[in-house]
Amino acid sequence: MARGNPVQLDNGKEFSTQKDAIAFFKDLLHSEISKITNDRKNYSDIMALYKRHPEFEIKSSNEENVQYFIVKDSGEYNTKCFHAVHQDGSQTDWSYITAIKNKVKSKFQCFSDGARHSLEAEIEHFRDGDFINKCRTFLKQRGFSEKNFPEDWVSKFANSQYRAMLLEPTKSDFIAWYKEL
């Protein structure tokens, strides 16, 4: 018996483990194929996987809005990834691993993503190996924890296609706090 979480796509394709699904889609991503249209062999698999992505509706609204998929480097992380090309010609990248795992980010993950994004806009080549702990410290110093800080500190995914954002005045407060460390 296979160990791990099985992955079942709505087109009927099944993987006994997430590891098997990751290997399958990684091979597709790194194959010679750069455009996957609905007449291609693996289009149905890629579409079914994309629909599992926790931000599918935010990124593409619905399946009919996706014209085809392309494989290219992601500008944000400089890695190869799938991009959905919409009927209007716009594109959105998405993580096949996130789609396989099918987990929505926690409230704290959204906070730390927004905090990191805020600092990336302020500090050239921002890097900090202890950043998550600093986010926890920021919350703790304001009397909160990872699980109980105000909802209005972070944007909802609907307001940000790729990542959550810190909202004002929290954004300015966090940036000033971080720069004083």
N, C-alpha and C positions, 0 to 999 in steps of 0.2 A: 504494500500500500504506500502511495506517495505521501510524503510529509509536506506540510505547507498549505497555504490557502489556494484552493482551485480558482480558476478564472473561467467564467462562462460569458461569452459574448452573445448579444441578442441575435446574431446571424446564425447561431448554432455552433460556432467554433468553440472548442473547449480546450483548456490546458489543465493538467493535473496540479500544477503549482504555479505560483507567481514567477518563480525562477524560469520555468519553461516558457511562459508568456513573454518575459523580458528577453530571453534569448531569441525567440522567434521574431519579435518586432525589432530588436537590435540588428539582426541579420538583414531585415528589410530596409532599415534605415541606412545601413552601410553597403547596400547592394549598388549596382550601377543605375538603378532606377532613380530618376530625378523628378518625374511627373507621374502621378497615379490618377488616372481618370476612371470613371465608372465602368469602362469596358475592360479594365485591367484585372488580372487574376486576383490580386490582394486588396482591391478597393473596398470590397465588402468587409473584410477583416479590419482594415484601417478605420473605416467609418464606424463600425461597431465599437471598436476600442475608443475612438474619439468621443462617442456618445457617453462613455463611462466617465470621462473626465469631469471632475467636480465643477469646472467652470465652462462646460460645453455651451450651456444656454446663454451665458454672458458673452462668450467669445463669438459664437456663430448663430445664436437664436434658435435655429432648428436645422435639421438635416437637409431640407430643400435649399437652404441658403448656401450650402457648400457645393461649389462647382467641381472642384477637384483638389488633390493634395500635391504638394511639392516637397522635396527634401532639399534643404539648404542650411547654411550656417545661421545660427541664431545671433542676432546682434547683441543681445543682452548677455549671454553667457559664452559666446564664441564656441559653440558646439553645434554639431549637426542635429537638426530636429525636423519633425514633420510640421508643415504649415498648411492650414486650410485656406484655400482661395475661394472667396465668396463671389456670389453672382455680380456684385458691384465692382469686383476686381480687388477689393481690399484683402489683406492677408492677416492671419493670426497664427503665431506659433503655439505649440502645446507639447507638454511632456508626456511621452508614452508611458513612462514609469509612473507618473502621477495617475494616469488613467488606469493603469493596471492595478495599482494599490487602491484607487478610488476612495481616497480619504480627503475630507474637507479639512482645510487648515484650522487649527484651534484659534481662539481669540488672541492668545499670546503670540502665536506664530504670525498672525496678521500684524500685531503691534510691532514685533521685532522686524518684520519685513518693511513696514512703514518707516520705522526708525532708521533702519539701514539705508533705505532709499533717500530719506531726508539728509543724512550725512554724506551720501555719495554725491548729492547735488552741491554740497558745501565744501567738501574736502576732496581734492584731486587724488586719485588712486587710493581711495579709502580701503583700509584693511584693518581688522581687529579680531584676533583669535579668541578674545574673551568677551566678545560683543553681547552674547546672550546673557551672560551673568551681569553685565552692566545694565542691560534692559531690566533685569529682575531688581537690581539695586535701585534704579530710577523709580520703579513702581513702589518698592518697599519704602523708600524715603518719602513718598507721598501718601503712605498709609494704605497701599493696595498690594495685591499679589497678582500672579499670572492669571488667576481665575476670576478676580473680582475688581476690575477697574472699569471706569465709565465707558459705556458703549460709544459715546460720541467723541472719543479720542481717536478712533480709527474709522476710515471710510469703509463702506460696504463694498463687496466685490463689484456690484452693479455700477459703482462710481469709478472704478479703476479696472481696466481690462486685464492687466498683467499682475498687479500686486496691490495690496492694501496700502493706504497712505495715512500718515498721521495728519490729523486735522488741527487747525489753529484753535486755541493757543498752545495746545500740547506740543505741536511741531516745534515752535520757537522755543518753548520751555526745554524740550529735550535737547535741541541743538546747543543752546546756551549751557545747559548742565554738562553735556558731553565735552564741550570745548574747555570747560574749567577743570576737567579731570587731570 
